[in-house]
Amino acid sequence: MSKRENKQNRVQLGADKRSVLGERQYSILIALYRYRFGTRQLLAKSLGVAAGSSLHTRLTALCNHGLVARRYTSHMKLQGKPAAYYLTARGLRVLQQIDDGPRVTAQLIKASYRDAQVSQSFVDHVLAVYQWTHQLQQCHPALRMFLPREMAHYHYFPQKLPDAFGSLKTASETRRFFLDIFAANTPRAAITKTITQYLSYFRHGDWAVTGQPLPALLFVVASNREQRHLQRTIRAVRQRVDCDTAVQIAITHQALAQENRAPLWTPIDEPERSYSLEELWR
């Protein structure tokens, strides 16, 4: 038994001292720590388990012990949206007790109290990031994805963190990218601000401390119309910011199918071409 498993088995879930944290329950806590919010279907996919009664039972037990909370309103039910689960402050403290577990800070625990009140649009966005990052990894087994709670421990990332950071290992080198998803209702001003912040970040050389080539910028939008608008926005911001650093920027509005390596990504400087993730840097 590993050191972590030994410590994990001593974490009691209830006052009766009979319920302890099992490996499968621990994996749920880790997934919710990483992604912040998750549905039963997304958890099942990322954990490689069925979304049936067993997972439901484990989630219910974690909710009953106060480690996980469930967000499901009548409005969500009317819209046909599934329940979203997230870690409570107690759940984060439990992870804090486990050796070799994630780095849970007091600041994160304090911030977690807001998760019960965040807007539904924010939750929907987080779930979209969960869906995209998981499917990207299914398509590219060598791809590692890092989420904001993981990036927050490293000073060299932009102050406004991307939705995800990807590291794709190829036969010859490792390619990196920032991933952001813009919903159809994302304000245009917010999109412009995001692009401006990225190009200013690269212009000031903040990434240079890593000693690695600049990451690409990958954006997911809701439609072909939104893609054309984003292309115009990026070109306008590049001229205004005067960023002479060569940064690969690509956009897609297409849905990502599992294990499909189709050419989804359209580079900003080649609007008539599309490439697969591996082809973007060739």
C-alpha distance (Angstrom), angle and dihedral (degrees) to the residues before:
residue distance angle dihedral
M1 . . .
S2 3.81 . .
K3 3.78 123.0 .
R4 3.80 90.3 -109.2
E5 3.81 93.6 49.0
N6 3.80 90.7 49.2
K7 3.82 92.0 52.1
Q8 3.79 90.9 41.8
N9 3.79 92.1 55.0
R10 3.80 89.5 56.1
V11 3.80 93.7 56.3
Q12 3.80 106.1 104.6
L13 3.78 118.7 -148.5
G14 3.77 98.5 -164.2
A15 3.78 142.9 28.4
D16 3.81 91.3 -109.4
K17 3.86 88.9 74.0
R18 3.80 90.3 -136.7
S19 3.81 101.5 94.2
V20 3.80 115.2 74.9
L21 3.78 131.8 177.9
G22 3.80 110.3 -90.8
E23 3.79 128.0 -155.9
R24 3.81 93.9 -104.3
Q25 3.79 92.3 48.7
Y26 3.80 89.3 47.9
S27 3.82 90.7 53.8
I28 3.82 89.5 54.2
L29 3.80 90.8 51.8
I30 3.80 91.0 49.8
A31 3.81 92.4 50.1
L32 3.80 91.7 49.8
Y33 3.80 90.3 45.7
R34 3.80 90.7 54.5
Y35 3.79 99.8 42.2
R36 3.83 98.9 28.7
F37 3.82 92.8 -144.4
G38 3.79 130.5 35.7
T39 3.79 140.3 168.4
R40 3.78 123.3 -136.1
Q41 3.81 89.5 -107.9
L42 3.81 93.9 51.8
L43 3.79 92.2 45.3
A44 3.80 90.3 51.0
K45 3.81 92.1 51.3
S46 3.79 96.1 47.1
L47 3.81 93.7 43.4
G48 3.80 93.3 44.8
V49 3.80 94.9 -123.8
A50 3.79 136.0 118.2
A51 3.80 117.4 -87.4
G52 3.80 91.3 -135.1
S53 3.77 136.1 105.9
S54 3.83 97.4 -52.4
L55 3.80 93.7 59.3
H56 3.80 90.1 42.0
T57 3.81 89.7 52.6
R58 3.81 92.6 50.7
L59 3.81 92.1 47.8
T60 3.80 90.9 48.1
A61 3.81 90.7 51.1
L62 3.81 91.7 50.2
C63 3.81 89.5 49.1
N64 3.81 91.9 48.6
H65 3.81 90.1 52.4
G66 3.78 91.6 49.9
L67 3.81 97.1 -115.6
V68 3.80 95.1 110.9
A69 3.80 131.3 31.4
R70 3.79 128.1 -153.1
R71 3.78 123.9 -137.3
Y72 3.81 113.0 -158.3
T73 3.79 121.0 139.4
S74 3.79 131.1 179.9
H75 3.81 88.0 -109.5
M76 3.82 90.2 56.5
K77 3.80 89.4 49.1
L78 3.81 91.7 52.6
Q79 3.80 90.2 50.1
G80 3.80 91.8 49.3
K81 3.80 93.1 -117.5
P82 3.81 119.5 151.4
A83 3.79 123.4 -121.8
A84 3.79 115.6 -87.1
Y85 3.80 121.7 -141.4
Y86 3.79 128.1 -155.2
L87 3.79 139.4 172.6
T88 3.78 119.2 -94.5
A89 3.79 122.8 -142.3
R90 3.81 87.3 -99.1
G91 3.79 91.1 53.0
L92 3.81 90.2 52.8
R93 3.81 90.7 49.0
V94 3.80 89.6 53.0
L95 3.81 89.9 54.5
Q96 3.80 88.0 48.2
Q97 3.82 89.2 61.2
I98 3.80 95.0 54.8
D99 3.80 119.8 92.2
D100 3.81 114.6 -124.0
G101 3.79 89.0 14.9
P102 3.81 125.3 130.4
R103 3.78 121.2 -65.0
V104 3.78 102.8 -97.0
T105 3.79 112.3 -176.0
A106 3.79 130.1 -163.1
Q107 3.80 87.5 -116.8
L108 3.81 91.3 57.2
I109 3.81 92.0 48.6
K110 3.80 90.7 51.2
A111 3.81 91.9 47.8
S112 3.82 91.7 49.3
Y113 3.80 91.4 73.1
R114 3.82 87.3 74.1
D115 3.81 92.7 61.9
A116 3.80 91.7 84.6
Q117 3.82 91.1 58.6
V118 3.82 105.1 37.1
S119 3.80 116.9 120.3
Q120 3.78 122.2 -91.0
S121 3.80 89.5 -121.2
F122 3.80 88.8 59.5
V123 3.81 91.4 50.3
D124 3.81 90.4 48.0
H125 3.79 89.3 52.1
V126 3.81 93.0 50.9
L127 3.80 90.4 49.3
A128 3.82 90.3 50.6
V129 3.81 89.1 53.3
Y130 3.82 89.5 48.9
Q131 3.82 90.3 51.7
W132 3.81 95.0 46.9
T133 3.79 97.7 44.7
H134 3.79 92.3 47.6
Q135 3.80 93.1 49.1
L136 3.80 92.1 46.3
Q137 3.79 88.9 55.4
Q138 3.79 90.7 48.1
C139 3.80 89.0 54.1
H140 3.81 93.6 43.4
P141 3.83 112.3 34.1
A142 3.83 91.3 -174.4
L143 3.81 91.1 58.2
R144 3.80 120.1 106.4
M145 3.80 118.6 -162.6
F146 3.79 126.9 -159.5
L147 3.80 124.3 -163.9
P148 3.83 130.2 -150.6
R149 3.81 95.2 -92.7
E150 3.80 88.7 56.6
M151 3.81 95.8 42.3
A152 3.81 91.4 50.6
H153 3.82 90.2 77.0
Y154 3.83 93.0 63.2
H155 3.80 121.3 73.7
Y156 3.81 97.2 -155.0
F157 3.81 96.6 70.5
P158 3.82 119.1 94.2
Q159 3.79 115.0 -82.0
K160 3.79 89.0 -117.2
L161 3.77 99.0 52.7
P162 3.81 121.3 -136.0
D163 3.79 118.8 -115.1
A164 3.81 87.6 -106.6
F165 3.79 142.1 -10.0
G166 3.80 119.1 -139.0
S167 3.79 130.4 -159.0
L168 3.81 114.6 -169.3
K169 3.79 116.4 -170.4
T170 3.80 114.8 -151.5
A171 3.80 131.5 -179.5
S172 3.80 92.0 -90.1
E173 3.82 107.3 25.3
T174 3.78 148.1 -12.9
R175 3.80 119.6 -92.8
R176 3.80 120.7 -157.4
F177 3.78 134.4 -164.6
F178 3.78 144.7 173.2
L179 3.81 114.0 -128.6
D180 3.81 125.3 -155.8
I181 3.79 130.0 174.6
F182 3.80 121.2 -150.7
A183 3.80 115.6 -162.8
A184 3.80 121.0 -147.1
N185 3.81 90.0 -103.0
T186 3.81 95.8 49.5
P187 3.83 106.9 127.2
R188 3.80 113.2 -110.4
A189 3.80 89.7 -130.5
A190 3.81 90.4 56.8
I191 3.81 91.0 51.8
T192 3.80 91.9 49.4
K193 3.80 90.2 48.6
T194 3.81 91.8 51.5
I195 3.82 92.8 51.3
T196 3.81 91.6 46.1
Q197 3.80 92.1 50.8
Y198 3.80 92.3 50.5
L199 3.80 95.1 49.2
S200 3.81 91.5 45.3
Y201 3.80 89.1 49.8
F202 3.81 91.4 53.5
R203 3.81 92.9 42.9
H204 3.81 91.4 54.8
G205 3.81 90.9 51.6
D206 3.81 97.0 -125.2
W207 3.81 91.9 147.4
A208 3.82 92.0 55.7
V209 3.82 92.3 86.8
T210 3.82 88.7 72.2
G211 3.81 92.2 61.0
Q212 3.80 88.6 -138.0
P213 3.83 131.4 117.5
L214 3.79 115.2 -90.4
P215 3.80 114.9 -83.6
A216 3.78 118.2 -116.5
L217 3.79 121.1 -114.2
L218 3.81 113.8 -123.3
F219 3.79 120.6 -173.7
V220 3.80 130.1 -170.0
V221 3.81 117.1 -157.1
A222 3.78 134.0 -179.8
S223 3.80 102.7 -115.6
N224 3.78 146.8 3.0
R225 3.81 88.3 -99.7
E226 3.80 90.8 55.3
Q227 3.79 89.6 47.4
R228 3.81 92.1 55.9
H229 3.80 90.7 48.2
L230 3.80 91.6 50.1
Q231 3.79 90.8 50.3
R232 3.81 90.1 54.8
T233 3.80 91.4 46.0
I234 3.80 93.4 51.7
R235 3.81 92.6 49.4
A236 3.81 91.4 49.7
V237 3.80 93.2 47.9
R238 3.82 91.9 47.6
Q239 3.79 90.2 56.8
R240 3.80 93.3 46.3
V241 3.80 97.2 45.1
D242 3.81 91.5 42.8
C243 3.79 93.2 -142.6
D244 3.80 107.0 175.7
T245 3.81 92.7 178.8
A246 3.81 112.8 112.1
V247 3.80 106.4 -118.5
Q248 3.79 122.2 172.6
I249 3.81 108.7 -129.7
A250 3.80 123.4 -176.9
I251 3.80 135.9 169.7
T252 3.78 137.1 -160.7
H253 3.78 133.9 -174.0
Q254 3.81 94.5 179.2
A255 3.76 125.5 106.0
L256 3.77 115.8 -109.3
A257 3.79 114.3 -125.0
Q258 3.79 119.7 -153.9
E259 3.81 113.6 -93.2
N260 3.80 89.8 0.9
R261 3.81 114.4 133.9
A262 3.79 94.9 -177.6
P263 3.82 118.3 150.1
L264 3.80 99.5 -91.2
W265 3.79 103.0 150.7
T266 3.81 121.6 87.5
P267 3.84 113.9 -163.5
I268 3.79 115.3 -134.0
D269 3.81 90.5 -125.1
E270 3.82 94.3 46.5
P271 3.81 104.0 46.2
E272 3.81 92.9 167.0
R273 3.81 95.6 53.7
S274 3.79 133.5 71.5
Y275 3.79 128.6 -163.7
S276 3.77 139.3 -171.9
L277 3.79 116.9 -111.9
E278 3.82 93.0 -97.6
E279 3.81 92.6 48.1
L280 3.81 95.7 55.0
W281 3.80 93.7 84.7
R282 3.82 98.1 41.5
